[in-house]
């Protein structure tokens, strides 16, 4: 169910997220149909085969969002909103590893969205590399004092710091 919360929170931003997981939309729609909450757009979304072609599914996501009174969003404000969402997910301890990977990917998209602006993601870039090092080599030089036992806590601290510094930006 956490996955569904994640999908639903990011769905309006799917156009702006390079690594958006359209397969997860199909899983979510299938579960919604299983709960008896059907609409034409949900039924259509649930019928897609994985791996999903983003080109094919986007019009149906747009239709679903319109049914819900939501709009697809793009541009720099979306970037800030998605990062704030990711930070809260880390603080709440939900899918921290997946979120760090998402922030890592956004780090490389800063140029596209911010034309050179600093969105404060360098610590999360380093934490992603540190986590990979620790997982595969049991040692890291990317993040001082990081261990597999404390890396989630380090991520939470950095997310809280990020929200304190950047959380009010739009």
Secondary structure, DSSP 8 states (H G I E B T S, - for coil): -HHHHHHHHHGGGTTT-TT--HHHHHHHHHHHHHTT---HHHHHHHT--SS--HHHHHHHHHHHHHHTT-----SHHHHHHHHHHHHHHHHTTSSHHHHHHHHHHHHHHHHHHHTT---S-HHHHHHHHHHHHHHHHS--SSSTT--TTTHHHHHHHHHHHHHHHHTT--
